[in-house]
């Protein structure tokens, strides 16, 4: 694989990222909360968020995000609130149970990924470590 061909590199990177995402999603398979819903919980980790912000971040329409939030609220993982600067705006935040569940899923995913990384050679792990800053830059672009 040549790094000089951005199109082919993009194709390979996309394929491998898809495999990694699917691999990590398996750690939550069979749970009542979906991988997408855990992703929403992660978006709420830092602070309460507006529904429109969440929909935009996750690349979905507002009605789709509303359905996800309703399910998470029914499960006791999120709570709705109001924006202090504009009482008409509804926000969503993690509950204590939502924080606990998110931490548990994150720990399970990290443990699973660590076991997979441990099976690689030191050289392969180093190659991944070297690539991380460039991958991070791609994600911020």
PyMOL commands that set and color helices and strands:
alter all, ss='L'
color gray80, all
select helices_A, chain A and resi 6-28+35-43+51-58+62-74+96-118+122-140
alter helices_A, ss='H'
color red, helices_A
select strands_A, chain A and resi 49-50+78-83+86-94
alter strands_A, ss='S'
color yellow, strands_A
deselect
rebuild
show_as cartoon
